[in-house]
Amino acid sequence: MANRPMIGVEDMVNSTAEQAGSEFDQAGYQKKSLAQGAYDKLLDLIITRKILPGTVVQERMLSSMLDISRTPAREALYRLESDGFLTRISNRIVTVREISLRDIIEILHIRKLLEVESVSLAVGRIPLEELDMCEQAIRNLLALSDPSVSEDWEVDDHFHSMVARYSGNDHILKMVMDLRMKTRIFNIKRVPERYVKGHEEHLVMIEAFRRGDGDRAKQQMHDHLENVRESIIRKLSEI
């Protein structure tokens, strides 16, 4: 079997040195379960591709890096495997899973179904002040000369989570947010052409929500996610 890259303590620490200090300080870490903290950290490394597909992830190394016991590390790995970010090659070998074009297309199809339905349920429910805050966050972001990936994600996440949250359906909210994490790798650095266009589409939807125009908002969400899908397909076809 071909040698696979293996994730080690030193490599992981070096790749995230700037973030590790604040993210895993004692006070913040105690607010989450150890397993949830381990899950969040490893997921972030996978999504930002600091850990590449095919890399072997070991329970022992994860627990050493985060200074936790192997039990929460094991739970985090099981959950990441269940969520489709890791794949088990054998009883002892778990690697970072490559998300295929088919995966992305299927994920976006499900997102489109769920998020268009979220719009239908959310129309008339989102407070005007919430819409105003979301719009201002988008305009502030677009005014930046060089926004970071995290700044863009935070604003994008605010919009989509707002719509799903005001659908009033907690299951839709959870599924939408989980699926969004799986397409997060396609950020403004990988599909920069979607940055301005995507947020302009958000603004059109916000205005439709203000007017109570459900048909307009639903069509815009459908078109928005279809545009995302087409951009990702074009990007992957270039690789």
C-alpha positions as CSV (number, residue, x, y, z in Angstrom):
1,M,0.0,0.0,0.0
2,A,1.3,3.4,-0.9
3,N,2.6,5.6,1.9
4,R,0.1,8.1,3.2
5,P,0.9,11.4,4.9
6,M,0.4,11.1,8.6
7,I,-0.7,13.9,10.8
8,G,1.7,14.5,13.6
9,V,1.6,16.7,16.7
10,E,4.4,19.0,15.5
11,D,2.9,19.5,12.1
12,M,-0.5,20.3,13.4
13,V,0.8,22.7,16.0
14,N,3.0,24.5,13.6
15,S,0.2,24.9,11.0
16,T,-2.2,26.4,13.5
17,A,0.2,28.2,15.9
18,E,-1.4,31.5,15.5
19,Q,-4.9,30.2,16.3
20,A,-4.2,27.7,18.9
21,G,-3.4,30.1,21.7
22,S,-6.8,31.8,21.8
23,E,-8.9,29.0,20.6
24,F,-7.8,26.5,23.1
25,D,-7.2,28.7,26.2
26,Q,-8.4,27.1,29.4
27,A,-11.5,29.3,29.9
28,G,-12.8,28.9,26.4
29,Y,-12.1,25.2,26.3
30,Q,-14.0,24.5,29.4
31,K,-17.2,25.9,27.9
32,K,-17.4,22.9,25.5
33,S,-17.1,19.3,26.0
34,L,-13.6,18.0,25.3
35,A,-14.9,15.9,22.4
36,Q,-16.7,18.9,20.9
37,G,-13.6,21.0,21.2
38,A,-11.5,18.3,19.5
39,Y,-14.1,17.9,16.8
40,D,-14.3,21.7,16.1
41,K,-10.5,22.0,15.9
42,L,-9.9,19.1,13.6
43,L,-12.8,20.0,11.4
44,D,-11.4,23.5,11.0
45,L,-8.0,22.0,9.9
46,I,-9.7,19.8,7.4
47,I,-12.0,22.5,5.9
48,T,-9.1,25.0,5.6
49,R,-7.0,22.2,4.0
50,K,-4.2,22.5,6.6
51,I,-4.7,18.7,6.7
52,L,-5.0,17.4,3.1
53,P,-7.2,14.5,1.8
54,G,-5.5,11.1,2.3
55,T,-3.7,12.2,5.5
56,V,-3.8,9.6,8.2
57,V,-5.3,10.9,11.5
58,Q,-4.4,9.1,14.7
59,E,-6.3,9.2,17.9
60,R,-3.1,9.3,20.0
61,M,-1.6,12.2,18.1
62,L,-4.9,14.2,18.3
63,S,-5.1,13.6,22.0
64,S,-1.5,14.7,22.5
65,M,-1.9,17.8,20.4
66,L,-5.0,19.0,22.3
67,D,-3.7,17.7,25.7
68,I,-6.8,15.6,26.2
69,S,-7.4,11.9,27.0
70,R,-7.9,9.5,24.1
71,T,-11.6,9.0,24.9
72,P,-12.8,12.5,23.7
73,A,-10.3,12.3,20.8
74,R,-11.8,9.0,19.8
75,E,-15.3,10.5,20.0
76,A,-14.3,13.4,17.8
77,L,-12.8,11.1,15.2
78,Y,-15.9,8.9,15.2
79,R,-18.2,11.9,14.7
80,L,-16.0,13.3,11.9
81,E,-16.2,9.9,10.2
82,S,-19.9,9.8,10.7
83,D,-20.2,13.3,9.2
84,G,-18.3,12.2,6.1
85,F,-15.0,14.1,6.7
86,L,-12.9,11.0,7.5
87,T,-13.0,7.6,6.0
88,R,-11.9,4.3,7.6
89,I,-9.5,2.2,5.5
90,S,-9.1,-0.5,8.2
91,N,-9.9,-1.0,11.8
92,R,-6.9,1.2,12.8
93,I,-6.4,3.6,9.9
94,V,-8.6,6.6,9.4
95,T,-7.8,9.2,6.7
96,V,-9.1,12.6,5.7
97,R,-11.7,12.0,3.0
98,E,-11.6,13.7,-0.4
99,I,-15.0,15.3,-1.2
100,S,-15.8,14.5,-4.8
101,L,-17.6,16.5,-7.4
102,R,-20.5,14.1,-7.1
103,D,-20.6,14.8,-3.3
104,I,-20.6,18.5,-3.9
105,I,-23.4,18.4,-6.4
106,E,-25.5,16.2,-4.2
107,I,-24.9,18.4,-1.1
108,L,-25.9,21.5,-3.0
109,H,-29.0,19.8,-4.4
110,I,-30.1,19.0,-0.8
111,R,-29.2,22.5,0.3
112,K,-31.3,24.0,-2.4
113,L,-34.3,21.9,-1.4
114,L,-33.9,22.8,2.3
115,E,-33.0,26.4,1.9
116,V,-35.7,27.2,-0.5
117,E,-38.1,25.7,1.9
118,S,-36.5,27.7,4.7
119,V,-37.3,30.8,2.8
120,S,-41.0,29.9,2.5
121,L,-41.2,29.3,6.2
122,A,-39.1,32.4,7.2
123,V,-41.0,35.0,5.1
124,G,-42.8,37.3,7.6
125,R,-41.0,35.9,10.5
126,I,-37.6,37.6,10.4
127,P,-37.6,40.9,12.4
128,L,-36.8,44.0,10.3
129,E,-34.0,44.8,12.7
130,E,-32.4,41.5,12.0
131,L,-32.6,42.1,8.3
132,D,-31.1,45.5,8.8
133,M,-28.2,44.1,10.8
134,C,-27.6,41.4,8.2
135,E,-27.6,43.9,5.4
136,Q,-25.2,46.2,7.2
137,A,-22.8,43.4,7.8
138,I,-22.8,42.5,4.1
139,R,-22.3,46.1,3.1
140,N,-19.5,46.6,5.6
141,L,-17.8,43.4,4.3
142,L,-18.1,44.6,0.6
143,A,-16.5,47.9,1.6
144,L,-13.3,46.1,2.7
145,S,-10.5,46.2,0.2
146,D,-9.1,42.8,1.1
147,P,-11.6,40.7,3.2
148,S,-10.3,37.5,4.8
149,V,-11.8,34.1,4.3
150,S,-13.0,34.1,7.9
151,E,-14.6,37.5,7.5
152,D,-16.5,36.4,4.4
153,W,-17.5,33.2,6.0
154,E,-18.9,34.9,9.1
155,V,-21.1,37.2,7.1
156,D,-22.2,34.5,4.7
157,D,-23.0,32.1,7.6
158,H,-24.9,34.9,9.3
159,F,-27.3,35.2,6.4
160,H,-27.9,31.6,5.7
161,S,-28.2,30.7,9.4
162,M,-30.7,33.6,9.9
163,V,-33.0,32.3,7.1
164,A,-32.8,28.7,8.4
165,R,-33.3,29.7,12.0
166,Y,-36.4,31.8,11.3
167,S,-37.9,28.8,9.4
168,G,-38.8,27.7,12.9
169,N,-37.6,24.1,12.1
170,D,-34.6,23.1,14.1
171,H,-34.0,20.0,12.0
172,I,-33.8,22.1,8.8
173,L,-31.4,24.5,10.6
174,K,-29.1,21.7,11.7
175,M,-29.0,20.0,8.3
176,V,-28.4,23.3,6.5
177,M,-25.5,24.2,8.8
178,D,-24.0,20.8,8.6
179,L,-24.1,20.7,4.8
180,R,-22.7,24.2,4.6
181,M,-19.6,23.0,6.4
182,K,-19.0,20.4,3.7
183,T,-18.9,23.1,1.0
184,R,-16.9,25.6,3.0
185,I,-13.7,24.6,1.3
186,F,-15.0,26.6,-1.7
187,N,-14.3,30.0,-0.1
188,I,-13.5,33.3,-1.7
189,K,-9.9,32.2,-2.2
190,R,-11.0,29.3,-4.4
191,V,-14.0,30.9,-6.1
192,P,-13.3,34.6,-5.9
193,E,-15.8,35.4,-8.7
194,R,-18.6,34.5,-6.3
195,Y,-17.6,37.0,-3.6
196,V,-19.4,40.2,-4.7
197,K,-22.1,38.4,-6.8
198,G,-23.0,36.1,-3.9
199,H,-23.4,38.9,-1.4
200,E,-25.3,41.0,-3.9
201,E,-27.7,38.0,-4.2
202,H,-28.0,38.0,-0.4
203,L,-29.0,41.7,-0.5
204,V,-31.7,41.0,-3.1
205,M,-33.2,38.3,-0.9
206,I,-33.1,40.6,2.2
207,E,-35.1,43.2,0.3
208,A,-37.6,40.5,-0.8
209,F,-37.9,39.4,2.9
210,R,-38.6,43.1,3.8
211,R,-41.4,43.3,1.3
212,G,-42.8,39.9,2.3
213,D,-42.3,38.7,-1.3
214,G,-41.9,35.0,-0.7
215,D,-41.9,34.0,-4.4
216,R,-39.1,36.5,-5.1
217,A,-37.1,35.4,-2.1
218,K,-37.5,31.7,-3.0
219,Q,-36.5,32.2,-6.6
220,Q,-33.5,34.1,-5.5
221,M,-32.4,31.5,-3.1
222,H,-32.8,28.8,-5.8
223,D,-30.8,30.9,-8.3
224,H,-28.2,31.7,-5.6
225,L,-27.4,28.1,-4.8
226,E,-27.5,27.1,-8.5
227,N,-24.9,29.8,-9.2
228,V,-22.8,28.4,-6.4
229,R,-23.0,25.0,-7.9
230,E,-22.0,26.1,-11.4
231,S,-19.0,28.0,-10.0
232,I,-17.8,25.0,-8.1
233,I,-18.2,22.7,-11.1
234,R,-16.2,25.1,-13.2
235,K,-13.5,25.3,-10.6
236,L,-13.2,21.6,-10.2
237,S,-13.1,21.1,-14.0
238,E,-10.0,23.3,-14.1
239,I,-8.1,21.1,-11.7
